[in-house]
Amino acid sequence: MNRSLAAIILMLSASQAMATELRMLTSYDQTSAYTREVAQRYIERVEEASQDDLTIGLNGPDVVSPFEQLQPVSAGVFDMLYTHGAYHTNTTGVGAAMDAVFVDPDATHESGLWDFIDEHYNELGLKLIAIPPLGSSGFQYVLKDPIEGTPGLEGRRIRGSATYTSTTQGLGGTPVLMSGGDVYSSLDRGVIDGAAWGLNGVEDFGWDEVAGYFTKPTFGQTYTYLFMNLAAFNALDEAEQAVLLEQGRALENETAGILDELALQEWESLKEKGMQETHFQPDDAERLDALVNEGIWQLGIDKSPEAVGTMRDIAEKHNMTATSE
């Protein structure tokens, strides 16, 4: 081997040795819209911005259940986590409570709310990287049968996470805690009558094959989170930390528009496959935002009274929540 070739190989080996490889857990199936349009988009941004000095491998909920993912990331078994706050309300109510805040990433930062949430999760061994919104509106229901009266979910068993509990109950339904991956078979077997979900992913899961309706109007707002093990983050150099945070901030500002457009496309596709809109009666429709926001604040306060109380004070002071006076 000549000296020039040996030098090139040595340089390539050194470059590869310097690359930092991170392992990320996602709470959503790897083919879902949220993993694809948020987690994978973030990974691509980071790898491009760092020129592959930072690489991120993705592991789905088949590896660790969404409801059990916070601990292994806090413990450093995995480096990063893409999740929703409702999946770890057994640990803290802070993550879920963010769903009561209007979608405005700049305001979230400028108000000090982002930093407060970051400091809270630091105590759990996690560094907040980003709070990407999943559209300018948050939620819908997928139902086997249409809405025929009020309350619109009366007598129905409805899949949800803790985020949706008060809304489902307020509309007469019975909440059933269940991960998204179990909904198809549960609808098919009649274990549940419908599912609360975000505005994207019904088609990815194939729920149109086992449910005939999606509800209007949509309501509330919802956010996901990108976290990193705090010790692993602190072990990175400043340039690597900057890439992760800068790309997280950029992601926060683009996901709502992307997912809004995808939701419009998905509803049209679902109609072509035979699904139909079913509408809440006016009395129910007018209550949707109040039900979801008040329920989310209360959920958070029940789990983490002091921290979520501070969050709500910040949001109300800056007119960032529907419950502001």
Secondary structure as GFF3:
##gff-version 3
##sequence-region A 1 325
A	DSSP	alpha_helix	3	18	.	.	.	ID=ss1
A	DSSP	beta_strand	20	26	.	.	.	ID=ss2
A	DSSP	alpha_helix	33	34	.	.	.	ID=ss3
A	DSSP	pi_helix	35	39	.	.	.	ID=ss4
A	DSSP	alpha_helix	40	49	.	.	.	ID=ss5
A	DSSP	beta_strand	54	59	.	.	.	ID=ss6
A	DSSP	three_ten_helix	66	68	.	.	.	ID=ss7
A	DSSP	alpha_helix	70	74	.	.	.	ID=ss8
A	DSSP	beta_strand	80	83	.	.	.	ID=ss9
A	DSSP	three_ten_helix	85	88	.	.	.	ID=ss10
A	DSSP	alpha_helix	94	97	.	.	.	ID=ss11
A	DSSP	three_ten_helix	98	100	.	.	.	ID=ss12
A	DSSP	alpha_helix	105	110	.	.	.	ID=ss13
A	DSSP	alpha_helix	113	122	.	.	.	ID=ss14
A	DSSP	beta_strand	126	130	.	.	.	ID=ss15
A	DSSP	beta_strand	140	143	.	.	.	ID=ss16
A	DSSP	beta_strand	157	160	.	.	.	ID=ss17
A	DSSP	three_ten_helix	162	164	.	.	.	ID=ss18
A	DSSP	alpha_helix	165	170	.	.	.	ID=ss19
A	DSSP	beta_strand	174	177	.	.	.	ID=ss20
A	DSSP	three_ten_helix	180	182	.	.	.	ID=ss21
A	DSSP	alpha_helix	183	188	.	.	.	ID=ss22
A	DSSP	beta_strand	194	197	.	.	.	ID=ss23
A	DSSP	alpha_helix	202	205	.	.	.	ID=ss24
A	DSSP	three_ten_helix	207	209	.	.	.	ID=ss25
A	DSSP	beta_strand	213	216	.	.	.	ID=ss26
A	DSSP	beta_strand	225	229	.	.	.	ID=ss27
A	DSSP	alpha_helix	230	235	.	.	.	ID=ss28
A	DSSP	alpha_helix	238	252	.	.	.	ID=ss29
A	DSSP	alpha_helix	255	272	.	.	.	ID=ss30
A	DSSP	beta_strand	276	279	.	.	.	ID=ss31
A	DSSP	alpha_helix	282	303	.	.	.	ID=ss32
A	DSSP	alpha_helix	305	317	.	.	.	ID=ss33
###
